[in-house]
């Protein structure tokens, strides 16, 4: 890595003091997620949702990031992070940062949120608070539905400590043999095949002001706990405590030695299901020390790995309450709109595509089209583009990348139909899409069976780009139509994630995607592209050059301006270049949802850089890059964050926006987000975030709300 210094002050821009730690920055992101669960302005059930997301995020963090740090520690890795920490220091700092956060989450849920739910007649009842009639019902439910599923596992000289599966909720039970007076330990796994929260029938629910409660029920593990005599007849039940284990679940595939990548991934998935080494133990705080230490010893965990919790464990299961039909306790429903230029196509049916399908391609041929999800309908835009290509008799070939898609993907079905219709269909399925590997393997096999050319990516590179290329011939003229996006081809997440996509018939973009697919599927070593910024080929170089171009404008007494929106900013080289730009006077605004390792507001280093993060009902996933360029503005969108993995170890595509109206639309989106005073958090130079508040007398400016209103207004005009 090159060392960067300013000429005047000889400031070493790679000094660790100028960088935040990646893992601690991620924890700050999750703190902002937790805040949504604590914020009284968030609808009640949505707060439960954010409570669940906070826990689910932590599960993945431990399975991947903490597990990786523990592996580095065991391997004796001493290399420091850009912020100057060893793996051991990071693990210690994670623990210090996270424990108060988790304690706050559980205290708020137990003492505040459960009461507020109860006030709205949603009762998560402790078993000890049940009346006799309710207990009788649940005892019978236990006998009929729970007891047959349970398998108590003894631990003694003839029964070794059982394997505790990843993310499993368990009961540590101590029983006493009345004959020998011996105390024995057993483990009971709380089955995932049953609902975590068991509802009571309507006639047994609480009544308030003559009305039956909307929902009332008991956590599954409490029902099991109070019926343990069925599992251990003849024994005296002494103690029972819940605990939960998190294991290393990251894939490790030596691609150079894997002749069949599909088989290698399948084998690693099998290992994941069996589980790697334990990395975290969550346990009831009231668990006696001797029992606690036994579990720790058997799982080979240290005190730093144990989280003692009051109340329920595994709060990610709270997501199940989002199925309750209580619209008044949720965000106002949102139905994505159809972009005005596609309104006339809205009522076309799939069976009429042969006669009417050309209209969709004509819209793109006439002018580039920007789609913005979830404000614009995914099914009426991107999904329709692929479906029409599958059935249009003039389409010769479809090529696309699939990183993540839904289990019942209509896009995959369209690709299958296209192959059956005799079109050339090539799909790059990224098998290494974390936690979607199994789903992608299943789709890859299905696609191959129907004649689709399936490629599994490149050795050493994860294919993260989101692109589609459609080759169409009509009137003896071949045209290429493209979609270049920031998000996955997943109709489910398209309702929750904000993403952008460009639909275009520009010849240079079509030619670039042709070259890119030849690189992905064949032996092409394409080193130059007409318009696209491609990682790992030219994306880093071009982004760095555009930042430096703003520096040159400032040095020539012109203004320099950069606005960039992304999920994460980690790459040290990019950050150092941004520091140089700030020192030169370039005004920089960064909208970074998650991890940000750049420290803004440092005198003589980053005082011209501002960073905000937007957290709300939609997950910000789009990437936009704006460069003022002395008045000849340039705007780009694409799949890449400014992370080392995106710039150097992944295949990514970022496209320039050459339609002036679309460029203005993207600048407006950036402006709306920079003005947000409801969902925006400002990053401070010490690493903390402060949520913006409306000034006295002014109205909240929520970017998500404003963009929804704008989409509705455009639909009316259209």
C-alpha positions in Angstrom: 0.0 0.0 0.0 1.3 3.4 -0.9 2.0 5.9 1.9 0.1 9.2 1.5 1.3 12.4 3.0 0.4 16.1 2.5 3.2 18.2 1.3 2.7 21.1 3.8 2.1 19.3 7.0 3.5 15.8 6.3 0.4 14.2 7.8 0.6 10.4 7.5 -2.8 9.6 6.2 -2.4 5.9 6.8 -1.9 6.5 10.5 -4.3 4.1 12.4 -5.7 7.1 14.4 -7.5 8.2 11.2 -9.5 5.0 10.8 -12.4 3.4 12.7 -12.4 -0.3 13.3 -14.5 -2.2 10.8 -16.1 -4.5 13.4 -16.8 -1.8 15.9 -18.3 0.4 13.1 -20.6 -2.5 12.2 -21.7 -2.7 15.9 -22.6 1.0 15.7 -24.7 0.3 12.7 -26.6 -2.4 14.6 -27.0 0.1 17.5 -28.9 2.3 15.1 -31.1 -0.7 14.2 -31.8 -1.2 17.9 -32.7 2.4 18.2 -35.6 1.9 15.8 -36.9 -0.8 18.3 -36.6 1.7 21.2 -38.0 4.7 19.3 -41.6 5.5 20.4 -42.2 7.0 16.9 -41.8 3.5 15.3 -45.1 1.6 15.2 -45.3 -1.1 17.9 -45.0 -4.2 15.8 -42.3 -2.6 13.7 -40.4 -2.1 16.9 -40.6 -5.9 17.5 -39.4 -6.3 13.9 -36.3 -4.2 14.6 -35.7 -6.0 17.9 -35.6 -9.2 15.8 -33.4 -7.8 13.1 -30.9 -6.6 15.7 -30.7 -10.1 17.1 -30.5 -11.8 13.7 -27.8 -9.3 12.6 -25.8 -10.3 15.7 -26.2 -14.0 14.9 -24.6 -13.5 11.5 -21.9 -11.2 12.9 -20.8 -13.9 15.4 -21.1 -16.7 12.8 -18.9 -14.8 10.3 -16.9 -11.9 11.7 -16.3 -13.0 15.3 -15.6 -16.6 14.1 -13.1 -15.2 11.6 -11.3 -13.2 14.3 -11.2 -16.3 16.6 -9.6 -18.3 13.8 -7.0 -15.6 13.2 -6.2 -15.6 16.9 -5.8 -19.4 17.0 -3.6 -19.2 13.9 -1.3 -16.6 15.6 -2.1 -13.8 13.1 -0.5 -10.6 14.3 -1.2 -8.4 11.3 -2.8 -5.1 12.5 -6.0 -3.7 11.0 -5.8 -0.2 9.4 -6.9 1.2 12.8 -4.0 -0.7 14.5 -5.8 -3.6 16.3 -4.8 -7.2 16.6 -7.5 -10.0 16.3 -7.3 -10.4 20.1 -7.8 -6.7 20.7 -10.8 -6.6 18.4 -12.5 -9.5 20.2 -12.0 -7.8 23.5 -13.3 -4.5 22.2 -16.3 -6.1 20.6 -17.2 -7.6 23.9 -16.8 -4.3 25.7 -18.9 -2.5 23.1 -21.6 -5.1 22.7 -22.5 -6.2 26.2 -24.3 -2.9 27.3 -26.1 -2.9 24.0 -27.5 -6.4 24.4 -28.3 -5.7 28.0 -30.3 -2.7 26.9 -32.1 -4.7 24.3 -33.2 -7.4 26.8 -34.1 -4.9 29.5 -36.2 -2.9 27.2 -38.0 -5.9 25.8 -38.8 -7.4 29.2 -39.7 -4.2 31.1 -41.2 -1.9 28.4 -42.0 -3.5 25.1 -43.9 -6.5 26.6 -46.0 -4.1 28.7 -46.8 -1.9 25.6 -47.7 -5.0 23.7 -50.0 -6.1 26.5 -51.6 -2.7 26.5 -52.5 -3.4 22.9 -53.9 -6.9 23.9 -50.8 -8.8 22.6 -49.8 -10.9 25.6 -46.5 -12.8 25.7 -47.2 -14.5 29.0 -44.7 -16.1 31.5 -45.8 -19.6 32.3 -45.9 -18.8 36.0 -48.5 -16.1 35.4 -51.0 -18.5 33.7 -54.3 -19.4 35.4 -55.2 -23.0 36.0 -57.4 -23.3 32.9 -54.6 -22.0 30.7 -52.1 -24.4 32.3 -54.4 -27.3 31.7 -54.7 -26.5 28.1 -51.0 -26.1 27.6 -50.2 -29.3 29.5 -52.5 -31.1 27.1 -50.9 -29.3 24.1 -47.5 -30.4 25.4 -48.6 -34.0 25.6 -50.1 -34.1 22.1 -47.8 -31.8 20.1 -44.5 -31.1 21.9 -43.6 -34.2 23.9 -43.4 -36.6 20.9 -40.9 -34.3 19.3 -38.5 -34.0 22.2 -35.3 -36.0 22.8 -33.7 -35.6 26.2 -29.9 -36.4 26.0 -28.2 -37.5 29.2 -24.7 -36.5 30.0 -22.7 -39.0 32.1 -19.7 -41.4 31.6 -21.6 -43.5 29.1 -23.2 -40.5 27.4 -20.7 -37.8 26.2 -21.8 -34.2 26.1 -24.1 -33.9 23.1 -23.4 -31.8 20.0 -25.2 -28.5 20.3 -26.2 -27.3 16.9 -25.8 -23.7 15.6 -28.4 -21.2 16.8 -30.3 -23.8 18.7 -32.2 -23.0 21.8 -31.6 -25.6 24.6 -32.5 -26.4 28.1 -29.8 -27.5 30.6 -31.7 -29.7 33.1 -30.4 -31.0 36.4 -32.3 -34.0 37.8 -31.7 -36.1 41.0 -32.0 -39.8 41.2 -34.1 -40.5 44.3 -32.5 -43.9 44.8 -28.8 -43.0 44.5 -29.2 -39.3 45.4 -26.9 -38.6 42.4 -27.4 -35.3 40.5 -27.4 -35.8 36.7 -27.2 -33.4 33.8 -29.3 -33.6 30.6 -29.8 -31.4 27.6 -33.2 -30.9 25.9 -33.2 -29.1 22.5 -36.2 -26.8 21.9 -37.4 -28.0 18.5 -37.4 -25.5 15.7 -40.1 -27.4 13.9 -42.6 -25.9 16.4 -43.6 -22.3 16.8 -41.4 -20.4 19.3 -44.5 -18.8 20.8 -47.4 -21.1 21.4 -50.8 -19.3 21.2 -53.7 -19.8 23.5 -57.1 -20.4 22.0 -59.5 -17.4 21.8 -61.6 -18.6 24.8 -58.6 -18.7 27.1 -57.2 -15.3 26.1 -57.3 -12.3 28.4 -60.3 -10.0 28.2 -60.0 -6.2 28.5 -63.1 -4.0 28.5 -65.1 -7.0 27.3 -62.9 -7.6 24.2 -60.8 -10.7 23.7 -57.1 -10.2 23.4 -55.7 -10.1 19.9 -53.1 -12.7 20.8 -51.9 -14.4 23.9 -49.4 -17.2 24.3 -46.4 -18.6 26.0 -42.7 -19.2 24.9 -42.3 -22.8 23.9 -39.3 -23.4 26.1 -41.3 -22.4 29.2 -44.0 -25.0 28.4 -41.3 -27.7 28.1 -39.6 -26.5 31.3 -42.9 -26.9 33.3 -43.5 -30.4 31.9 -40.1 -32.0 32.3 -41.5 -34.7 34.5 -42.8 -36.3 31.3 -39.2 -36.5 30.0 -37.7 -37.7 33.2 -40.3 -39.9 35.0 -39.1 -41.1 38.4 -36.5 -38.3 38.7 -36.6 -35.2 40.8 -36.3 -32.1 38.6 -33.9 -29.7 40.4 -33.0 -27.0 37.9 -33.6 -25.9 34.3 -32.0 -23.1 32.4 -32.1 -22.0 28.8 -29.0 -21.5 26.7 -28.2 -20.8 23.1 -25.1 -21.5 21.0 -23.7 -19.7 18.0 -21.1 -21.5 15.8 -18.7 -20.6 13.0 -20.8 -20.8 9.8 -18.6 -19.2 7.2 -17.7 -21.3 4.1 -14.1 -22.1 3.4 -13.5 -23.5 -0.1 -10.1 -24.0 -1.7 -11.2 -23.1 -5.2 -7.8 -23.9 -6.8 -8.1 -27.5 -5.6 -11.9 -27.9 -6.2 -12.4 -29.5 -9.6 -16.1 -29.2 -9.2 -17.0 -26.0 -7.4 -20.7 -27.1 -7.0 -19.7 -30.3 -5.2 -17.2 -28.4 -3.1 -19.8 -25.9 -1.9 -22.3 -28.7 -1.2 -19.7 -30.5 1.0 -19.0 -27.3 2.9 -22.7 -26.7 3.4 -22.9 -30.1 5.0 -20.1 -29.1 7.3 -21.9 -25.9 8.1 -25.1 -27.8 9.0 -23.0 -29.9 11.3 -21.5 -26.7 12.6 -18.1 -25.3 13.2 -16.6 -24.4 16.5 -18.7 -22.6 19.0 -18.1 -18.8 19.1 -20.8 -17.5 21.5 -22.9 -18.9 24.4 -26.1 -17.0 25.4 -27.3 -18.3 28.8 -29.9 -17.3 31.4 -28.2 -15.0 33.9 -29.6 -17.0 36.8 -27.8 -20.2 35.7 -25.6 -21.5 38.6 -21.9 -21.1 38.2 -21.1 -24.9 38.2 -23.6 -25.5 35.4 -22.5 -22.5 33.4 -18.8 -23.5 33.6 -19.7 -27.1 32.5 -21.4 -25.8 29.4 -18.5 -23.4 28.7 -15.9 -26.1 29.1 -17.7 -28.6 26.9 -18.1 -25.9 24.1 -14.5 -24.8 24.6 -15.5 -21.2 25.2 -14.0 -18.5 27.4 -15.7 -16.0 29.7 -15.4 -13.4 26.9 -17.6 -15.6 24.7 -20.5 -15.8 27.2 -23.5 -13.5 27.3 -25.6 -13.8 30.5 -29.1 -12.6 29.7 -32.2 -11.8 31.7 -35.5 -13.0 30.1 -36.0 -14.7 26.8 -33.1 -15.8 24.6 -33.2 -15.7 20.8 -35.2 -12.5 20.3 -34.9 -13.0 16.5 -38.0 -15.1 16.8 -40.0 -12.0 17.6 -40.3 -11.6 13.8 -43.1 -14.1 13.8 -45.4 -11.4 15.4 -45.3 -9.5 12.1 -47.8 -12.0 10.7 -50.5 -10.6 13.1 -53.2 -8.7 11.1 -52.9 -5.4 13.0 -52.3 -2.7 10.4 -52.6 0.1 13.0 -49.5 -1.3 14.7 -47.4 -1.4 11.5 -46.0 0.9 9.0 -48.6 2.2 6.5 -48.8 -0.4 3.7 -46.9 0.5 0.6 -47.7 -0.6 -2.9 -44.9 0.1 -5.5 -46.0 2.1 -8.5 -45.4 1.5 -12.2 -43.1 4.1 -13.8 -45.2 6.5 -15.9 -43.5 5.5 -19.2 -44.6 1.9 -18.5 -48.2 2.7 -17.6 -49.6 1.7 -20.9 -48.0 -1.8 -20.6 -49.5 -2.4 -17.2 -52.4 -4.5 -18.3 -50.6 -6.7 -20.8 -50.9 -10.3 -20.1 -48.1 -12.9 -20.5 -50.1 -14.8 -23.2 -50.2 -11.7 -25.4 -46.5 -11.1 -25.3 -45.9 -12.4 -28.9 -48.1 -9.7 -30.3 -47.7 -6.8 -27.8 -44.3 -7.5 -26.1 -42.4 -5.3 -28.4 -43.8 -2.2 -26.6 -41.6 -2.8 -23.6 -38.5 -2.9 -25.7 -39.6 0.1 -27.6 -39.8 2.1 -24.3 -36.2 1.2 -23.5 -35.1 1.8 -27.1 -36.7 5.2 -27.1 -34.9 6.4 -24.0 -33.0 5.1 -20.9 -35.3 4.2 -18.0 -34.4 4.5 -14.3 -36.2 2.2 -11.9 -36.1 2.8 -8.1 -37.2 0.0 -5.9 -39.3 -0.4 -3.7 -40.9 2.9 -4.9 -41.2 1.4 -8.4 -42.6 -2.0 -8.9 -40.0 -4.7 -9.4 -42.5 -7.1 -11.1 -43.6 -4.4 -13.6 -40.1 -3.4 -14.5 -37.1 -5.6 -14.1 -39.0 -8.9 -13.7 -41.2 -8.0 -16.7 -38.1 -7.1 -18.8 -36.8 -10.6 -18.3 -40.2 -12.3 -18.7 -40.9 -10.5 -22.0 -37.4 -11.4 -23.2 -38.2 -15.0 -22.4 -41.3 -15.1 -24.6 -40.6 -12.6 -27.3 -39.9 -14.4 -30.6 -37.4 -11.8 -31.6 -35.1 -12.4 -28.7 -32.1 -14.6 -29.5 -30.2 -14.7 -26.2 -30.5 -13.8 -22.5 -27.5 -13.5 -20.3 -27.6 -12.6 -16.6 -25.9 -12.9 -13.2 -27.8 -14.3 -10.2 -26.3 -13.5 -6.8 -29.4 -13.9 -4.6 -33.0 -14.7 -5.6 -36.1 -15.9 -3.9 -36.9 -19.6 -3.5 -39.9 -19.3 -5.8 -38.3 -16.9 -8.2 -40.4 -16.0 -11.3 -37.2 -14.8 -12.9 -35.7 -18.3 -12.8 -38.9 -19.7 -14.2 -38.7 -17.2 -17.0 -35.1 -18.3 -17.8 -36.3 -21.9 -17.9 -39.1 -20.9 -20.3 -36.6 -19.0 -22.4 -34.4 -22.0 -22.8 -37.4 -24.2 -23.6 -38.4 -21.6 -26.2 -35.1 -22.2 -28.0 -33.3 -19.1 -26.9 -29.6 -19.1 -25.8 -29.7 -18.6 -22.1 -26.5 -18.2 -20.0 -26.7 -17.6 -16.3 -23.8 -17.0 -13.9 -25.0 -18.3 -10.5 -22.8 -17.2 -7.6 -22.5 -20.2 -5.4 -20.6 -18.3 -2.7 -23.4 -15.8 -1.9 -23.3 -16.1 1.9 -26.2 -18.0 3.5 -27.8 -18.4 0.0 -25.5 -21.0 -1.2 -27.9 -23.9 -0.9 -30.7 -22.0 -2.6 -28.4 -21.1 -5.4 -27.2 -24.7 -5.8 -30.8 -25.9 -6.2 -31.6 -23.3 -8.8 -28.3 -24.0 -10.7 -29.2 -27.7 -11.0 -32.7 -26.9 -12.1 -31.5 -24.4 -14.7 -28.9 -26.9 -16.1 -31.5 -29.6 -16.5 -33.6 -27.4 -18.7 -30.7 -26.5 -21.1 -29.6 -23.2 -19.6 -25.8 -22.6 -19.7 -24.9 -22.3 -16.0 -21.5 -20.9 -14.9 -20.4 -20.9 -11.3 -18.2 -17.9 -11.3 -14.5 -17.3 -11.4 -11.8 -18.8 -9.2 -10.8 -16.4 -6.5 -13.6 -13.9 -7.4 -17.1 -13.6 -6.1 -19.5 -12.4 -8.8 -21.5 -9.7 -7.2 -22.5 -7.7 -10.2 -26.2 -7.3 -11.1 -26.6 -7.3 -14.9 -28.9 -8.6 -17.6 -28.1 -8.6 -21.3 -30.9 -9.4 -23.9 -30.0 -9.8 -27.6 -32.9 -9.1 -29.9 -33.2 -9.2 -33.7 -35.9 -7.5 -35.7 -36.0 -6.2 -39.3 -32.5 -7.7 -39.8 -31.1 -5.5 -37.1 -29.6 -6.8 -33.8 -30.0 -4.7 -30.7 -28.8 -5.3 -27.2 -30.9 -4.3 -24.2 -29.4 -4.2 -20.7 -30.3 -3.9 -17.1 -27.5 -2.7 -14.8 -28.5 -2.5 -11.2 -27.5 -2.1 -7.6 -29.6 -4.9 -6.1 -30.3 -8.6 -6.4 -32.9 -10.1 -8.8 -35.1 -11.0 -5.9 -38.8 -10.0 -6.0 -39.1 -10.4 -2.2 -36.2 -8.2 -1.1 -37.1 -5.7 -3.8 -40.1 -4.8 -1.6 -37.8 -4.0 1.4 -34.5 -2.9 0.0 -33.9 0.4 -1.9 -32.2 -0.3 -5.1 -31.7 1.4 -8.5 -31.5 0.0 -12.0 -30.9 1.3 -15.5 -32.7 -0.2 -18.4 -31.0 0.9 -21.6 -30.5 0.1 -25.3 -27.2 2.0 -25.6 -24.9 0.2 -27.9 -21.7 0.8 -25.9 -23.3 -0.6 -22.7 -24.5 -3.6 -24.7 -21.0 -4.1 -26.1 -19.5 -3.8 -22.7 -21.8 -6.4 -21.1 -21.1 -8.7 -24.0 -17.4 -8.4 -23.2 -18.1 -8.9 -19.5 -20.1 -12.1 -20.0 -17.3 -13.4 -22.2 -15.0 -12.7 -19.3 -17.3 -14.5 -16.9 -18.1 -17.6 -19.0 -15.0 -18.0 -21.2 -11.3 -17.3 -21.4 -11.6 -13.6 -22.2 -9.2 -11.4 -20.3 -10.8 -8.1 -21.2 -8.8 -5.2 -19.8 -10.7 -2.2 -21.2 -14.4 -1.2 -21.3 -16.1 1.5 -23.3 -18.3 2.9 -20.5 -18.6 0.4 -17.6 -16.4 0.5 -14.5 -15.7 -3.2 -13.8 -14.0 -4.7 -10.8 -11.4 -6.0 -10.5 -10.3 -4.5 -13.9 -10.7 -0.8 -13.8 -13.2 0.2 -11.0 -10.7 1.1 -8.3 -8.5 3.0 -10.8 -11.4 5.0 -12.2 -12.9 5.9 -8.9 -9.6 7.0 -7.6 -9.0 9.1 -10.7 -12.4 10.8 -10.4 -11.6 11.7 -6.8 -8.3 13.1 -7.8 -9.9 15.0 -10.6 -11.9 16.9 -8.0 -8.7 17.6 -6.2 -7.2 19.1 -9.4 -10.3 21.3 -9.8 -9.8 22.8 -6.3 -6.1 23.3 -7.0 -7.0 25.4 -10.0 -9.3 27.6 -7.8 -12.5 25.9 -8.9 -14.9 24.0 -6.6 -14.7 20.3 -6.0 -17.7 18.3 -4.9 -18.3 14.5 -4.3 -21.5 12.9 -3.0 -21.4 9.1 -2.7 -24.0 6.7 -1.3 -23.2 3.1 -0.5 -23.6 0.3 2.1 -20.1 0.4 3.5 -16.8 2.4 3.2 -13.8 0.3 4.3 -11.1 0.5 1.7 -8.0 2.2 3.1 -6.7 3.5 -0.2 -10.0 5.1 -1.1 -10.3 6.6 2.4 -6.8 8.1 2.2 -7.6 9.6 -1.2 -10.8 11.1 0.2 -8.7 12.6 3.0 -6.4 14.1 0.3 -9.5 15.5 -1.4 -10.7 17.1 1.8 -7.3 18.7 2.4 -7.5 20.2 -1.0 -10.9 21.7 -0.3 -13.2 19.2 -2.0 -16.6 19.2 -0.3 -17.6 15.6 0.3 -20.9 14.2 1.5 -21.1 10.4 2.1 -24.3 8.5 2.8 -23.1 5.2 4.2 -25.7 2.9 5.7 -23.5 0.5 7.6 -19.7 0.3 8.2 -17.7 3.5 7.8 -14.0 3.3 8.6 -13.4 7.0 7.6 -13.3 9.5 10.4 -15.0 12.8 9.4 -14.4 16.2 10.8 -10.7 15.9 11.7 -8.8 19.2 11.5 -6.4 19.3 8.5 -7.5 15.8 7.5 -11.2 15.4 6.9 -12.9 18.6 8.0 -14.6 18.9 4.6 -16.1 15.4 4.8 -19.6 14.7 6.3 -21.0 11.2 6.8 -24.6 10.3 7.4 -26.4 7.0 7.8 -30.1 6.5 7.0 -32.0 3.7 8.9 -35.7 3.3 8.5 -38.5 1.1 7.1 -36.5 0.2 4.0 -33.0 -1.1 4.0 -30.8 1.3 2.0 -28.9 -0.8 -0.6 -28.5 1.4 -3.6 -25.1 2.8 -4.6 -24.8 6.3 -6.3 -21.6 8.2 -7.0 -21.7 11.9 -8.0 -18.7 14.0 -9.1 -19.1 17.7 -9.9 -16.2 17.7 -12.4 -16.0 21.4 -12.8 -19.6 21.7 -13.9 -19.5 18.7 -16.3 -21.2 16.5 -13.7 -20.9 12.7 -13.8 -23.2 10.3 -12.0 -22.8 6.5 -11.6 -24.8 3.7 -10.1 -23.8 0.1 -9.6 -23.3 -2.9 -7.4 -20.0 -2.0 -5.6 -19.4 -0.4 -2.3 -16.0 1.2 -1.5 -14.7 -1.9 0.2 -11.5 -3.8 -0.6 -13.5 -6.9 -1.4 -15.7 -5.1 -3.9 -12.9 -3.3 -5.6 -10.3 -6.1 -5.7 -11.9 -9.5 -5.0 -15.3 -9.3 -6.7 -16.7 -8.9 -10.1 -18.7 -5.6 -10.0 -20.3 -3.3 -12.6 -20.8 0.4 -12.2 -22.4 2.3 -15.1 -22.3 6.0 -16.0 -25.7 7.8 -16.3 -25.6 9.6 -19.6 -29.3 10.6 -19.8 -29.3 14.2 -18.3 -32.9 13.8 -16.8 -32.0 10.5 -15.1 -28.8 12.2 -13.7 -30.9 15.0 -12.3 -33.3 12.4 -10.7 -30.4 10.7 -9.0 -29.0 14.0 -7.8 -32.5 14.8 -6.4 -32.5 11.5 -4.5 -29.1 12.3 -3.0 -30.4 15.8 -2.0 -33.4 14.3 -0.3 -31.3 12.0 1.7 -28.8 14.7 2.7 -31.7 16.8 4.0 -33.3 14.0 6.0 -33.9 15.0 9.6 -36.0 12.0 10.6 -34.0 8.8 9.7 -30.5 10.3 9.2 -27.7 9.9 11.7 -24.5 12.0 11.6 -21.2 10.3 12.2 -19.0 12.2 14.7 -15.2 12.2 14.6 -15.2 10.0 17.7 -17.1 7.2 16.0 -20.5 7.9 17.6 -23.6 8.7 15.7 -26.2 11.4 16.5 -29.6 11.2 15.1 -30.9 14.4 13.4 -34.0 16.0 14.8 -36.3 18.5 13.1 -35.6 22.1 14.2 -38.3 23.6 16.4 -41.3 24.5 14.3 -40.2 22.5 11.2 -41.6 19.2 9.9 -39.8 15.9 9.9 -38.2 15.2 6.5 -38.1 11.4 6.1 -36.4 10.4 2.8 -38.4 7.2 2.6 -41.7 9.0 3.1 -40.8 11.8 0.6 -39.7 9.2 -2.1 -43.0 7.3 -1.6 -45.0 10.5 -2.0 -43.0 11.4 -5.1 -43.6 8.0 -6.6 -47.3 8.3 -6.0 -47.4 11.7 -7.5 -45.5 10.6 -10.6 -48.0 7.7 -11.1 -50.9 10.2 -11.0 -49.2 12.4 -13.5 -48.3 9.5 -15.7 
